[in-house]
Amino acid sequence: MDPTSHALSVNRRAFLTQSAYGLGAIAFSLLQQRLAAATGGAAGRPPGWNGALAAPHFPVKAKRVIFLCMAGGPSQFETFDWKPKLKELHGQPFPESFTKGQQLAQLQNTELKARGPFTGFQKHGQAGIEISDLFPHLATVADELCVIRSMQTEQINHDTAHAFMNTGSIIKGRPSMGSWLLYGLGAETQELPGFIVLTSQGKIGLQPISARQWSSGVLPSRFQGIQFQSRGDAVHYIGNPEGVCQSTQRQVVEEIRRLNGFLGEEVGDPEVATRIAQYEMAFRMQASVPELTDFRHESPATLELYGIKQPGDGSFASNCLLARRLAERGVRMIQLYHRAWDHHSDLENGMKAGAKDVDQATAALIQDLRQRGMLDDTLILWGGEFGRTPMGQGSGRDHHILSFSVFLAGGGVKAGTTYGSTDELGYRAVDNVVNVHDLHATMLALMGIDHRRLNTKFQGLDVRLTGIAGEVIKDLMA
């Protein structure tokens, strides 16, 4: 057998392989054309809409999302769900009629005693929303909040519950909410990543988080979230080495782009396009990131509003101000994790410390966006991955999936309202129950997206953020 002739022959395997690459390259080229389309280039697209979806399915009310993720699961009984009956029952046996046959995390086969809220609640705003005394600053913006008291989730452990809240699935490899938004809508900036993650931590209750919570999963990795450092340089090695000027760096990027272009034409792999785009993005970020993180032009009044003692100190407050600056610059999804809410013990001190960390800065972010005319098209979500039990666990509370509270603000939600309710002891959501898929479907609808029509093919199946579930809760929308 002539090896040369055999190598050049088109056998069945070579034909299928080369055809797959060719078809894949064509498909990805079409996607790239969509993603790179000029603003307003397609009929019906609003300004800044340059993603894989040709046009919005619904009127666009929100252009960006800021997800204030309270990692660890804050207690609804010390935040937004006032239960006077539970307080009356404090220290007494918890009624078995509520819990019989129910899934409990670490309280299984133990004596269940009611734990009432240790803090008071007051009514605030025109609608009289009941808010814990631990959050006096949030109380001042009660008329901007849409509090959901009837949330439920399916996962009772932290890692899977985080995955479910972020990706709608516990299966590894599913895209996160921010990746879906970036894929579907594109970004309004070419100078920064369209999906950015910041983290901070409190004194106690430090539940770990995983980078898979902002993964792009089965979508190309160009859509994954990029974690910025909260302390020091936001991005490592953002400057050029000594002796390398910007023009030289530009030449290097162009040459790498050219070589990767040859590889992309040969194999048709979307990850090659990601590599090209990321080199270009990194070059642009050398100019945009230092300006982004320079707070010297923020007024003393603004720093005081957020409660920032030292800009860039890694605090939740600094991250909130940075989130506003990211929103101004066109970042589509901004996610702030604050690790301070895993209170199996020392609930009172933990809740007080966590609330002190986030209360003022969260309220300031809402006020600041309102003052700048940005709150109406910025959707804020505040909440954890699940709730806490109305029964005590030593000096704390255990994980709970049958009821918890979150709030939305801005971005087309019905402000100054509460939605849903729990039973008299807060054990189960009983009225207008909202599951995580419903929350995702509603958030996508506010962004102009029908959750059933934002999907990608993977292993022959349609993958969606909401899977095969989810209903838009129209009563949450203004």
N, C-alpha and C positions, 0 to 999 in steps of 0.2 A: 504494500500500500504506500503510495506517495504521500508523505506527511504534509507537503505543501498543498497538494490538491485537496486532501481531507480537511485541512484547516480553512480552505477557502470555500468549501462546499456548504450549501444551505441545507442542513439536515433538519429534522422535525424540531429538535430541541432549540437549535439556533434560531429557527424561524419564529417559534413562540416567544423566545426571550427577546429578540430584536423587535418583534411586533409590540410586545408589552411595553418595552422602553419607548418606542415611538408613540404609541397611543398615550402612554403616561405623560410624555413630554408635551404632546399637543394639549392634553387636558390641563396640565399645569400651566402651560403658556396662556391658555384662555383665562385661567384663574388669575394669573399674574397681571393680565391686561385689565381685569376688573379691579384688582387691588391697586393698580397704578393709574386708574382712570382719573382724569382731571376733575376737580371739584365741579359738580353740576354737569358733568359730561354726559350722563345718561338721563333720559327724560324721566321726570318725576323724582329725581334724587334731590334731597335737601342739601344745603351747603355742608361740607365736611363728610358726606356719606360716600365712602369709596371702598366699601368692603365687597364681599362675595355676593351679597344680596343686591339685586338690581335696583330695588326701590323699597321704601318702607311699606309694610303691610297695613299699618294703622297710622293715624296722625302722631307725629313725634312730639312727645312732651318732655323727655329727658334726653340729653346728649351724652351724659357721662354718669358714672356711678362712683360714689365713695362708700366703701364698705368698712365700717368701724367694727371689727370683729373682736368681741370680748371673749378671748380664748379661755376655756375652762368651764363656761356655763354659769353666768351670774344668776343668783336666786331671784326669781320673779317676785317673791314675797317681801323682798327688801328693795324692790325697784319700782314696778308698775302694776302689781296685782294685789291690792289691799284686801285682806281677808280678816275682818274683825271676829268672825266665828272661830277661826283657827287660833287667834290670840286668846280667846276665852278658853279654848281647849288645851292650851299650852301645858305640857308635862303630863297630860292624861293619856290613857291608851287610845291609840288611833282606831276609829271604827273599822272593824274587819270587813264590813260590807263594801267599803271602798276598794280594798286591796286584794280580796280573795281571788286567787288564780291569776294575778297580774305579775308582769315581769318587773323584778326589782334588781338593782345592780349588786349592791353589797349588803343589803339589809335582809336578804332572804333568811328565813328561819330565825329571826331575831325579834325581840319584843318591840313593837312599833309604838312610839309615843309621839304625840303631836308636838311640833315645834312652831310656836307662833312667831310672827315678825317681831324683831327687837326694836324696830324703829317705827316712828309715827308716819302718817300720810296726811297730806293736805290737798285740797282741790285748788287747781290753778287754771288760769286762762278763762276765756269767755265760756268754754264748754265745761269747765270744772273738772278737768282731768286730774285724777288722783295720782300723785307722784310722791315717792318716798322722800322723807326729810333729808336723806343722804345726798340728794341731788338738787340743791337750792338753785344752782345756775340753770340747769335744764328746766326747772320750774318757770323761769322767766321767759322761756321760749315755748311754753306749752301750746300756744296757738299755732305753732308751726309743725307740731308733731301729729303723726297718725300712729297711735299705739295699738298694736295687735296683741291681745291678751289670750288668744286661743290657738297659739302655735302648737303643733305636734311634729315629732320626727320619728324615724324608724330605728335609729341606732342609739344604743345606750352607753357605748364606750367612746372615749374622746376621739381617737384617730379616725374611726369609721364615721362618727357623727360629724367631724370636721369635713371629711371627704363628701359625705352626703349633702351637707350644707353648701359646699363649694362646687361640687360636680354633679349633684343629683344622683349619685351612684356610689356604692362602696367598692366597685370593681376598679382595680388599678388600671390606669391608662385612659380614663375618661377625662375629657377636657374640662377645665374649670370655667366658671361663669365668665370671668374676665377674658379668657381665651375665646369663648364663643362670641362675646361682644366684639372683640378685635377682629375676629375672622369675618363676622357678618357685616360689621359697620365700617371697619377700617379705623384709622386714627386721624385726628385733626392736626397732627404734628408729624414732621419728618425729622425733628431735631432730638426727640426723646422717644423711648419705647412707649407703646400705646397702653401697656399694662404694667403698673409699677406697684411693688409691695414694700411696706415698711413695717418694722416690728419694734416693740418696746415691752418693758416688763415692770411689774410692781414689786412689792416687798415679799409677798407670800402668795400661794396659790398659783405657782408658775408651771402651768401645764405646757409641755413641749408641743411644738407644731412642726409639721413636715413640709418640705418644699413641694411635695406632690399636691398640696392644696392649691398651688398656682401653676400646675403643669398644663401644658397644651394637649397632653394625652395623644389621641390618635390624629389630631390635627398637626400640621407641620410645626416644628418647634419655634418658628418665628413668632408664633402667637402665644408663647408662654409668658408668664409674668416674670419680670426682672426685679430681683430684690435689691433695693438700695440700702446702704448702711445708714443707720440712724445716728451714728456717732462718728465724728471724723470725716474723712472723704466719703461722699455718698457712693462713689464708684472707685474701686482700687485701680491704681496705675492709669488715672485719667490723663495725666500729663505725659509729654514725650520725654524720652531719656535725654540726658545732657548731650548736646551736639546734634540732635535730630530736629530740624526745622519743620514747619508745617508743610512747606512745598515738597520736601523730601518724603514726608509721611503720605502726602497726597499721591505721589508717584508710586509708592509701595502699594497703597490701596488700589490704585488703578491697575497695576500689574497683577495683583492677586485676583482682582475682579476678572481680568482678561483670561487668566489661566483657569479659574473656576468656571468661566463661561464655556470654555472648551469641554470641560468635564461635564457640565450640565447638558450640553448638546449631545454628548456621547451616551450618558446613562439616564437622563430624564428624571433624576431623583429630586423631589422637592426640597430635600435637605441641603442640596447644593445651592439652590436659590436662597435658602435661609442663610447659608454661610456668606454669600455675596452681600445680602441685605445687612447682615450683622456687622461685617467689616465697614460698610458705609455708615451704618448707624454709630458705630464706635468712633469713627472719625468725627462725625458731627457732634457727638456728645462731648468731645474734648473742649468744644466751645460753649455748648449749652448747659452742661452740668455745673461748672463753676458759677455761672451767672444765676442758675436756678437756686443754688444753696447759699447764695450771698444775701444774708438778711439785713445788710447794712442800710438798705433803702426802706426797710419797714419802719414805720413810725414807732416811737416809744409807746404810744397809745395802743397800737395794734399788739405789740408784745405784751403789754399789760392785760389787754383783753383776753388773750389766750393763757395768761399766767405763766409766760416763759421767763425763766430766770436767766438762762444762758442759751442763746440760739444754737441749735445743733448739739444739744447735750444728750440726745438719745431718748428724751422723754416723749410721752404721748402728746404733750402740748406742742413741742417742736414739730412732731410729725404731722399734727393737724394743720399747722401753718404751712408746712411744706406741701401738704395735700391740696390746700387752696392754691398755692403757686403752681402745682402740677396741673390742676384743673384749668387755671388761666391759660396754660400753655398747650392745651388740647389733648392731654392724656385721657384716654377713654375710660379706663378702669383703674382706680386707686384703692388699694386695700391696706388698712392699718390694723395689725394684730397687736392687742395688748394682753399680755399673759399675766393675769392676776386674779383669776376667778374660780380656781379649783378648790373649793372650801369644804372638804370633808371634815375638817376640824377648824376651830378658832374662827367660826363664821363671822362673829361680830367685828373683830379686828380686821379680818380680811375684807369684808364688805366696805367697812369705813375707809380702809386704805385704797381699795380699788376705785371706789366712788370719788375719792379726793383726786386720784390720778386723772380721771377722765371727765368729770362733771363740767368743770369750767371750760376746758378746751373744746369739748363737744358743742356746748352752747355757743362758744365764741365762733366756731366754724360756721354754724348755722347763721349767726348774726352777720358775720363777715361776708358770707356769700350773699345774704339778703341785701346788705348795703352796697355791694358791687353789682347788683342786678343779675347774679348768677344762680341764685337758689331755685328759681323757677325751672331751669333746665339742668339742674344737678340733682340726682337722686341719691339720698343718703339712707343707708341701712345700718342700724345699730343693734347688735345682739350677739348672743353666743350660739353654740352648737346644740344645746339642749337646756333644760331647766334644772331645778332642784326640788327635792321631795318636801312635802309638808310635814314629813316625819323627821325627827332628829337622828343624826348619826354621831353619837358622842356630842361634841360641841359644834358640829357642822351639819351639813345636809348632803344627801347622796344624789347621784345622777337621776334625772327624771325625763321621760320622753312624752308623757301624756299631756303635759301643759308647760308652756313657757311663754315669755313675752319678748317682743322686739318692737322697735319703732322705725317708721319711715319718715322722711322729711323731704320737702322740695319735690322737684321733678314730676309734677302733675298729680301728686297724691292729695287726698282730701285732708287738709290741715285742720288741726284743732279738734280731732275726733279720736274715739276709741272704737275698736272693732272686736267682736267676739267676747266671750266670757267663760269662766271656769265655774265648777260647782262651789258650794259654800266653803269648802276646805281647800280649794285650789288644786285638788288631786287630778282632775281631768277637765279638758276643754269640752264644753257641752253646747255652746251656742256659736254658730258661724265658725266652725273649726277650719283652720288653715294649716295645710301640711306644707312641707318644704317645696314640693313640686308646684303647688298653687302659688307660693311666694315667687318662685322663679318665673312662672308663666306670667304673673302680673308685672313683675319688673321688666321682663322682655317686652310686654305690651306697651308699657310706658315709654320704652325705647323705640317703639314703632315696629316691633317684631312679633309675628305670630309664632309662638313657641313650637308649633307643629310643623312649621315650614323652614326652620333653621336646623339643618342637619348635615351630616356627612356620611358617606358610605364607608363601612369598615367590615371586612369579612362578609360581604354580601348583605349586610343589614344597615338600616338607617339608624345612626346614633344621634340622639338629641339630649339637650340639657335636662329636659323633663321626662325622658324615656317615653313610656306610653301613657303617662298620667299627667295631671296638672290641669287646673281650671283657672282662668283669669277671674280674679275677684274684683268685679267692677265697682263694688261699693267702697273700695279703697281709693278709687280714682276720682279726681275732681271733675 
